[in-house]
C-alpha cells in the first residue's frame, strides 16, 4: 500500500472541531515510514482545511469526491447540472427544508442553531455565505431535517433520478447529493490511486473502503454496526484505538 486515506469526522475527529494530538503524531509517523497521506471528507475543501492544519499541503478530497485540492489548488471533479440545481432549489422552497448548498468555495445555508453541522460550516470564515439564488454552480447539496412525512418519498424520488448520487444517512433526516458517479472511491481512481488503506465510519465511506486493500471501520456510529462488520478491521472511536491502527500499517 502506497497511500493511506482518512475520512475525518467520526474517524479522526470525534467532536467535529479538532483531531487529537496523538492521532496527528501517528499520522506524522506514518509519513515518516514513506506512506502517502490523503484526506477524503464529506466536507468541502473550505471546511476541511481548518481541521487539518498540519496537513493542508497533502492531497485533499472534499465534498464526498466532488472537489480535490493539491498544494492549495482546488479542482472541481463534477458539478450538479443546472436543471438538478433548479429542481433541488424548488424542493427546498416547497418543503421549507434546511440546507447547505456548496459551490466550489462559497455557500448558501439555512441551518438551525442546534444542528451539529454548524460547528463544521466555514469555521475559519474562509468563504462568503450567499443567498441561495446567487449559487449558480453547486458541487454538493445537503438537505437537512427533512420531515419524516416526506423523507421516504423525497429520498426515493431523488435516488431514482439519473445524474445524481444521493446518500441517505441511516437514522438521520438528511440527504447528501452530488453529481452521478461521484464518491470518494471514484475520485481516488480518477487520480490514479488504487493501492491504499482506508479509514472510515459512515455510509459515504463504503465505496472507498470496499476498494481499499485494507479497510478500517471506526465504530463511532452504533446504528451502522451491521455495515462495519463487512470491513477488515473494527476500531473503537477513541484516539488510542485509532493511533494503534495507524501505527500497525507498514
Protein Blocks (a to p, Z undefined) as FASTA:
>chain_A
ZZdcddfehplpcnhpaccfklmmmmmmmmmnopacddddfbdfklmmmmmmmlmmpccd
eehhpacceehiacdfbdcdfklmmmmmmmmmmnopacddddfklccddddfklmklmmg
oklopaccddfklpmbdfbdcdehiafklmmmmmmmmmmpghiacdddehiacdcdddeh
iafklmmmmnopabdcdddfbfklmmmmmmpmbdcddffblklmmmmmmpmbdcddbfkl
mmmmmmmpZZ
